[in-house]
Amino acid sequence: MLFIILSILLFSYNNVLWKKNIKTISIPFLVSYRAFFTSTISLAILFVFFNIDAITPITSWRIILGSLFGVIGLFSMLSVIKKASLQWLGIYNLIGIAFTIPYLWVFENIEIQNSIIGLSIIVLGFISFIYTNKKKQLKISLKQHLSLLLMTFSFSCSALLHWKNLSLNVPPLLIISSQEFLVFLTGVVFTFKQGEGKLYSSDLIKYFKNVLLMSVVIFLAFLFNLIGLKEINPIITSILFLASPLTTILFSALFFKEKISSKNILFISIIVLGAFILHYQST
């Protein structure tokens, strides 16, 4: 549970870094540059400290498939993130739980009765947050809704596949390196497709420190998320990640001096209470 909470905080901080850097750096360039570092870091640690000889071809294909879904989900999200409110990502994350629960109940026999109280409190805090802030949400187009649906489906499939891989003792670093390498290749293709080859070659030093910080943050976020996912089923993980929009607000208030309302503080407190109860019920 602790690893999932740390992952949520790191992903929220990463959202703030996105908001800061995306103003001056193109998305494909930033994605590919960041993924270069994360894939390199994970591959280096993987080959030095882990043995992957026992990985079967079937497992390898499942890792690649899960990584492909992760890449599709990421670029679907990025296609709307500049204009869509972060609240929409939370809403579609809630919709994603509706994809995950039936699968786990029917095919994996996962029971969540002991976690109902904590899960319900977290969902209540999130829905209250959405309802209170609904006037602040930006309207989005049908195309953006379809992109978010594709994001939701892809991230759900990726989480389920990686959860299955982790249950077979696949090293989390192998999953991270696989997905980030695919992200890197995709980002490079989009960068040159948009005619930004000059930017790609000339600004590596200029943005080095910013991108390196993002890379370390997202690497640790992925690592903690996968470690937590190995111990906790994807239903609980998905519901815990409903806190991400609110923790992002906290980081925005901290780093950008944005005001945070007393109501949002209340909703954050409710979700923290739900996470505490969920942790207590899971031990």
C-alpha positions as CSV (number, residue, x, y, z in Angstrom):
1,M,0.0,0.0,0.0
2,L,2.8,2.4,0.9
3,F,4.4,1.9,-2.5
4,I,1.1,2.7,-4.3
5,I,0.8,5.9,-2.2
6,L,4.3,7.0,-3.0
7,S,3.6,6.2,-6.7
8,I,0.5,8.5,-6.6
9,L,2.5,11.3,-5.1
10,L,5.3,10.9,-7.7
11,F,2.8,10.8,-10.6
12,S,1.2,13.9,-9.3
13,Y,4.5,15.7,-9.1
14,N,5.2,14.5,-12.6
15,N,1.9,16.1,-13.7
16,V,3.2,19.4,-12.3
17,L,6.5,19.0,-14.2
18,W,4.5,18.3,-17.4
19,K,2.6,21.5,-16.8
20,K,5.8,23.4,-16.3
21,N,7.8,22.0,-19.2
22,I,5.1,21.5,-21.8
23,K,4.9,25.3,-22.2
24,T,8.3,25.4,-23.8
25,I,9.0,21.9,-25.1
26,S,7.0,20.0,-27.7
27,I,5.2,16.9,-26.4
28,P,6.8,14.3,-28.7
29,F,10.3,15.7,-28.1
30,L,9.7,15.8,-24.3
31,V,8.2,12.2,-24.3
32,S,11.0,10.7,-26.3
33,Y,13.8,12.5,-24.5
34,R,12.4,11.5,-21.1
35,A,11.8,7.9,-22.2
36,F,15.4,7.7,-23.4
37,F,16.6,8.3,-19.8
38,T,14.0,6.0,-18.1
39,S,14.6,3.1,-20.5
40,T,18.4,3.5,-20.2
41,I,18.3,3.6,-16.4
42,S,15.9,0.6,-16.1
43,L,17.9,-1.5,-18.6
44,A,21.2,-0.7,-16.9
45,I,19.9,-1.7,-13.5
46,L,18.1,-4.7,-14.9
47,F,21.2,-6.3,-16.6
48,V,23.5,-5.6,-13.7
49,F,21.3,-6.9,-10.9
50,F,18.8,-9.3,-12.4
51,N,18.7,-12.5,-14.4
52,I,16.0,-12.7,-17.1
53,D,17.0,-16.0,-18.6
54,A,13.9,-17.7,-17.1
55,I,11.5,-15.4,-19.0
56,T,9.5,-17.5,-21.5
57,P,8.5,-16.4,-25.0
58,I,4.8,-16.3,-23.9
59,T,5.7,-14.0,-21.0
60,S,7.8,-11.9,-23.3
61,W,4.9,-11.3,-25.7
62,R,2.6,-10.5,-22.8
63,I,5.2,-7.9,-21.6
64,I,5.4,-6.4,-25.0
65,L,1.6,-6.4,-25.4
66,G,1.1,-4.7,-22.0
67,S,3.8,-2.2,-22.9
68,L,2.0,-1.4,-26.3
69,F,-1.2,-0.8,-24.5
70,G,0.7,1.5,-22.1
71,V,2.1,3.5,-25.0
72,I,-1.3,3.8,-26.7
73,G,-2.8,5.0,-23.4
74,L,0.0,7.5,-22.8
75,F,-0.3,9.2,-26.3
76,S,-4.1,9.1,-26.1
77,M,-3.9,11.0,-22.8
78,L,-1.3,13.5,-24.1
79,S,-3.5,14.2,-27.1
80,V,-6.1,15.9,-24.8
81,I,-4.1,16.8,-21.7
82,K,-3.2,20.4,-22.9
83,K,-6.9,21.4,-23.2
84,A,-8.8,19.0,-21.0
85,S,-9.1,19.5,-17.3
86,L,-7.2,17.0,-15.2
87,Q,-10.6,16.2,-13.6
88,W,-11.5,14.4,-16.9
89,L,-8.6,12.1,-16.4
90,G,-9.9,11.2,-12.9
91,I,-13.4,10.6,-14.3
92,Y,-12.2,8.3,-17.0
93,N,-10.0,6.5,-14.4
94,L,-13.2,5.8,-12.5
95,I,-14.8,4.5,-15.7
96,G,-11.7,2.3,-16.1
97,I,-12.5,0.6,-12.9
98,A,-15.8,-0.6,-14.5
99,F,-13.6,-2.4,-17.1
100,T,-11.4,-3.9,-14.5
101,I,-13.8,-5.2,-11.8
102,P,-15.9,-7.6,-14.1
103,Y,-12.7,-9.2,-15.5
104,L,-11.1,-9.7,-12.0
105,W,-14.4,-11.1,-10.6
106,V,-15.1,-13.5,-13.5
107,F,-11.7,-14.6,-14.6
108,E,-9.4,-14.1,-11.5
109,N,-11.8,-14.7,-8.6
110,I,-10.7,-11.6,-6.8
111,E,-12.7,-10.7,-3.8
112,I,-12.9,-7.1,-2.4
113,Q,-15.6,-7.5,0.3
114,N,-13.1,-6.7,3.0
115,S,-12.1,-3.5,1.3
116,I,-15.5,-2.1,0.6
117,I,-15.6,0.5,3.3
118,G,-12.2,2.1,2.4
119,L,-12.9,1.9,-1.3
120,S,-16.3,3.5,-0.8
121,I,-14.9,6.4,1.2
122,I,-12.3,7.1,-1.5
123,V,-14.9,7.1,-4.3
124,L,-17.1,9.3,-2.2
125,G,-14.3,11.9,-1.7
126,F,-13.5,11.8,-5.4
127,I,-17.1,12.2,-6.6
128,S,-17.7,15.0,-4.1
129,F,-14.6,16.7,-5.5
130,I,-15.9,16.3,-9.1
131,Y,-19.4,17.6,-8.2
132,T,-18.1,20.7,-6.3
133,N,-15.6,21.6,-9.1
134,K,-17.9,20.8,-12.1
135,K,-18.3,24.4,-13.1
136,K,-14.5,24.7,-13.5
137,Q,-14.3,21.8,-15.9
138,L,-13.5,22.5,-19.5
139,K,-15.8,21.2,-22.2
140,I,-14.2,18.7,-24.5
141,S,-15.1,17.5,-27.9
142,L,-16.4,14.1,-29.0
143,K,-12.9,13.3,-30.4
144,Q,-11.4,14.1,-27.0
145,H,-13.9,11.8,-25.3
146,L,-13.0,9.0,-27.7
147,S,-9.3,9.6,-27.0
148,L,-10.0,9.4,-23.3
149,L,-12.0,6.2,-23.8
150,L,-9.1,4.7,-25.7
151,M,-6.7,5.8,-22.9
152,T,-8.9,4.2,-20.3
153,F,-9.2,0.9,-22.2
154,S,-5.5,0.8,-22.9
155,F,-4.4,1.6,-19.4
156,S,-6.8,-0.9,-18.0
157,C,-5.5,-3.7,-20.3
158,S,-1.9,-2.7,-19.6
159,A,-2.5,-2.8,-15.8
160,L,-4.1,-6.3,-16.0
161,L,-1.4,-7.7,-18.3
162,H,1.4,-6.3,-16.1
163,W,-0.3,-7.5,-12.9
164,K,-0.4,-11.0,-14.4
165,N,3.3,-10.6,-15.4
166,L,4.3,-9.5,-11.9
167,S,2.4,-12.5,-10.4
168,L,4.8,-14.7,-12.4
169,N,7.8,-12.9,-10.8
170,V,8.7,-10.9,-13.9
171,P,11.1,-8.1,-12.7
172,P,9.3,-4.7,-12.6
173,L,12.4,-3.2,-14.3
174,L,11.9,-5.4,-17.3
175,I,8.4,-4.1,-17.7
176,I,9.5,-0.5,-17.3
177,S,12.4,-0.8,-19.8
178,S,10.1,-2.5,-22.3
179,Q,7.4,0.1,-22.1
180,E,9.7,3.1,-22.0
181,F,11.8,1.9,-24.9
182,L,8.5,1.7,-27.0
183,V,7.6,5.1,-25.7
184,F,11.0,6.4,-26.8
185,L,10.7,4.9,-30.3
186,T,7.1,6.3,-30.7
187,G,8.1,9.7,-29.5
188,V,11.0,9.9,-32.0
189,V,8.7,8.9,-34.9
190,F,6.2,11.7,-33.9
191,T,9.0,14.2,-33.4
192,F,10.4,13.8,-36.9
193,K,6.9,13.4,-38.4
194,Q,6.1,16.8,-37.1
195,G,9.2,18.3,-38.7
196,E,11.0,18.9,-35.4
197,G,14.2,17.2,-36.2
198,K,16.2,20.4,-35.7
199,L,14.7,20.9,-32.2
200,Y,15.4,17.3,-31.4
201,S,19.1,17.6,-32.2
202,S,19.8,21.2,-30.9
203,D,18.0,21.4,-27.6
204,L,19.2,18.2,-25.9
205,I,21.6,20.2,-23.6
206,K,19.2,23.1,-23.1
207,Y,16.5,20.9,-21.6
208,F,18.8,18.3,-20.0
209,K,18.2,19.1,-16.4
210,N,14.5,19.5,-16.6
211,V,14.1,16.2,-18.6
212,L,16.4,14.3,-16.3
213,L,14.4,15.3,-13.3
214,M,11.2,14.2,-15.0
215,S,12.9,10.9,-15.9
216,V,13.9,10.1,-12.4
217,V,10.5,11.0,-11.0
218,I,8.6,8.9,-13.5
219,F,11.0,6.0,-13.2
220,L,10.4,5.9,-9.4
221,A,6.7,6.4,-9.9
222,F,6.5,3.4,-12.3
223,L,8.8,1.3,-10.1
224,F,6.7,1.9,-6.9
225,N,3.5,1.4,-8.9
226,L,4.6,-2.0,-10.2
227,I,5.9,-3.1,-6.8
228,G,2.6,-2.2,-5.2
229,L,0.6,-3.7,-8.1
230,K,2.3,-7.0,-7.4
231,E,0.9,-7.1,-3.9
232,I,-2.5,-5.4,-4.5
233,N,-5.1,-6.2,-7.1
234,P,-5.7,-3.6,-9.9
235,I,-9.2,-2.7,-8.5
236,I,-7.7,-1.2,-5.3
237,T,-4.8,0.3,-7.2
238,S,-7.2,2.1,-9.7
239,I,-9.4,3.4,-6.9
240,L,-6.4,4.7,-5.0
241,F,-5.3,6.6,-8.1
242,L,-8.6,8.6,-8.0
243,A,-6.6,10.7,-5.5
244,S,-4.2,11.8,-8.2
245,P,-6.1,14.9,-9.4
246,L,-6.3,16.1,-5.8
247,T,-2.7,15.4,-5.0
248,T,-1.8,17.2,-8.2
249,I,-3.7,20.2,-6.9
250,L,-1.7,20.1,-3.7
251,F,1.6,20.1,-5.7
252,S,0.3,22.9,-7.9
253,A,-0.4,25.0,-4.8
254,L,3.0,24.2,-3.5
255,F,5.1,24.8,-6.7
256,F,2.9,27.4,-8.6
257,K,1.4,29.2,-5.6
258,E,-2.1,28.3,-6.8
259,K,-4.9,28.7,-4.3
260,I,-6.5,25.6,-2.9
261,S,-10.0,25.8,-1.5
262,S,-11.1,24.6,1.9
263,K,-13.5,22.2,0.2
264,N,-10.7,20.5,-1.8
265,I,-8.7,20.2,1.5
266,L,-11.7,18.4,2.9
267,F,-12.0,16.0,0.0
268,I,-8.3,15.3,0.1
269,S,-8.7,14.5,3.8
270,I,-11.6,12.1,3.0
271,I,-9.5,10.3,0.5
272,V,-6.6,10.0,2.9
273,L,-9.0,8.6,5.5
274,G,-10.3,6.0,2.9
275,A,-6.7,5.1,2.1
276,F,-5.8,4.6,5.8
277,I,-8.9,2.4,6.3
278,L,-8.1,0.5,3.1
279,H,-4.5,-0.1,4.4
280,Y,-5.8,-1.2,7.8
281,Q,-8.3,-3.6,6.2
282,S,-5.6,-5.0,3.9
283,T,-3.2,-5.9,6.7
